[in-house]
Amino acid sequence: MQHHAGAEDLSFEVGTALEAGPGRHGRSGVIHTPHGDIATPAFIPVATKATVKTLTPEQIAATGAQAILSNAYHLYLQPGHDIVDEAGGVAAFENWDGPTYTDSGGFQVMSLGVGFKKVLAMDTTGLNESDIRAKDRQRLATVDEDGVDFKSIIDGSMHRFTPEVSMQIQHGLGADIMFAFDELTTLVDSRAYQEQSVERTLRWAQRCLVEHDRLTRAREGKAKQSLWGVVQGAQYEDLRRHAARELVALSDAAEAEGRRGFGGFGIGGAIEKENLGTIVGWACDELPASKPRHLLGISEPDDLFTAVEAGADTFDCVAPTRLARRGGVYTLDGRMNLTAARFKRDFRGVDEEFGGYVSENFSRAYLHHLLKAKEFLAGTLCTIHNVAFMVRLVDNIRSSIEGGYFDAYREEFLGRYYAHGGRAPEGR
Amino acid sequence: MQHHAGAEDLSFEVGTALEAGPGRHGRSGVIHTPHGDIATPAFIPVATKATVKTLTPEQIAATGAQAILSNAYHLYLQPGHDIVDEAGGVAAFENWDGPTYTDSGGFQVMSLGVGFKKVLAMDTTGLNESDIRAKDRQRLATVDEDGVDFKSIIDGSMHRFTPEVSMQIQHGLGADIMFAFDELTTLVDSRAYQEQSVERTLRWAQRCLVEHDRLTRAREGKAKQSLWGVVQGAQYEDLRRHAARELVALSDAAEAEGRRGFGGFGIGGAIEKENLGTIVGWACDELPASKPRHLLGISEPDDLFTAVEAGADTFDCVAPTRLARRGGVYTLDGRMNLTAARFKRDFRGVDEEFGGYVSENFSRAYLHHLLKAKEFLAGTLCTIHNVAFMVRLVDNIRSSIEGGYFDAYREEFLGRYYAHGGRAPEGR
């Protein structure tokens, strides 16, 4: 792996910008971190439990991935952030020689339950707000002004996260980029609840800034970590804009007082696919162009173009790795599932036009065999393919911005990818 | 991976021999195959279903492994040897750029059942021959003069293997080295049954030679495969010696008639650990020094020394890969299981003195975490470690033969490995 001359603290350089307009803030750039640079836009693979599932660090690097994102909730529960801290932080623990992100745990403490997940997936058929809240109370988290009580998904034990606890965990994990602790709401929460929640998330952001500043001073000698505030506000334009403006104000005020401000911003919450660009655009209208922006958790190739156009610089997503373990692979002509019987004697690579390690070295027939035989190597190879596919797609998007042909590239790529509804045709 | 200038057909060069004596035929050497050389003694990792479980071909090569062994039974059932044949053989199918072996399927058709496995593991407490035979009949294989009927472990469907079928499958798989189809007996079979079985296995060996010769001619243009006869005879000296002598005679007769003979020999059957050296020694007393010998399926480090001393040139074993997936790892001080709580904060490598990729890059604490979190990467990393450990151990044995210090190396290695009963002490 490449060794980078690390920056002392995080900084961001804007490269080429798309022609700007309301809600259109796409650009290329470079995030300098103490552990190396991230050329943006960049796809950040998810390493939930300090491992991009099935891959060694060398295999992750070979996909072209520049940074990986772990989760504070999972690593707090297992093995414990204190152990990761003793190991020298999450990058040292997993032997990843590059930049790292950690998510705050806010999403997970409130979402790791079946009933709630359904709502996040926008499957609200037949549910109303009181149903959801009842389900929440049964199995999940209780939010109060100070923080959140939740049940461990591992052993059912009770735990409590506050903004301060999230900062302490994320300092223990020691990622270059971390996020403020926020409340996740759902689309079926009332407008009144969303308003209260946004205000609470802003108060939590302020507490995160204070605790982050304290911990940074207390842990002198450690690599500098950058805290990013998270814009919530669900599907409401006024709430999203308000949240973004207030986070910027909190950051500016902290810096004016000689404390650390936000090094960048996250855009979070449950967002319906059809509103993705609009909502990211609202946030980016209000956020300073000088700081990087991360969109938390998106899924489909068309979402990448939409998010980049609106102004997201980096984004993470579990879809490429999760799909891969079940045999779902991306191709230039859409997705296909290699467990299908038609691949039994198909000796072509997964996508010979796309190329890459997996397509050049293994046949669909071999991957089909490994999947049917439930061999571990199936997940590894499909994961390498999918992560490399996503990383290269976003690399190409970056080139298209820098070359001035973003719109043409989007039309070409998505036109082909979705020609058959996003599913690769049988013949391919 | 290294590309080898392949030999046209298999050949063997003896290097340095241990001081010989009855039952002591250890030596170093080189097996030349059409897909590269194997410096012997060599440990051959098992790739049952055309994958060394969890590892990419590059990861296998990085362990130092020179060749891998797949199984005719498993690949016949899934994906089918016809598909592997269409892919260009098992090496091309799995993208392994080196020599390959296939086992004949004889062991598996008769052993893949719980009752029988117990017997192979020498756990015959409370069982007598009629119990075993009854269990066999219930769930397993029926042996007749012509071949074996058996039930698929995948879907329970009925199949039949004969010597000819095994040859056809193994020609489809196209490995450099393959084995004659033999009957597996158990230690509780009667002496009379063992006698009948040895004779039948010899008749099957002859049928294998004939069918192998026919297929080699029929499949002109394919890389030449080498068929190795398998010495059976259980725990009986006279039967083992007889079987070995007869196999040599069959091979010589074939060659005298212008047909292909055996390129080497396998030593098979259920062998009690304490008789391993003696039984391999009987066989090697009778086998020509000019041909390589493979011991089928051994397990512990001390067995390696015993087998090598007696005269085995190569051997395979599933233990390193199977143990690894459950967190069992080899160290110079014995085996340890990384799932144990004492590794939670142990930031040392698995075996820093042994070194290698895994010990140099990951801590016991990280591997412990991956194992507890049931992450796939745990199996991959422990497998890399264990295979590299076994390969290097056998490489060291080879050097010790060539350097004239085999006995001293055995004493040193085993003395330390078994100082605590084969289990690494707590403090280590």
Interface residues (C-beta under 8 A of the other chain):
Chain A: K49 A50 T51 K53 T54 L55 T56 P57 Q59 Q78 P79 I83 E86 A87 F93 E94 N95 K344 R345 F347 N361 F362 S363 A365 Y366 H368 H369 L370 K372 A373 E375 F376 L377 G379 T380 L381
Chain B: K49 A50 T51 K53 T54 L55 T56 P57 Q59 Q78 P79 I83 E86 A87 F93 E94 N95 K344 R345 F347 N361 F362 S363 A365 Y366 H368 H369 L370 K372 A373 E375 F376 L377 G379 T380 L381
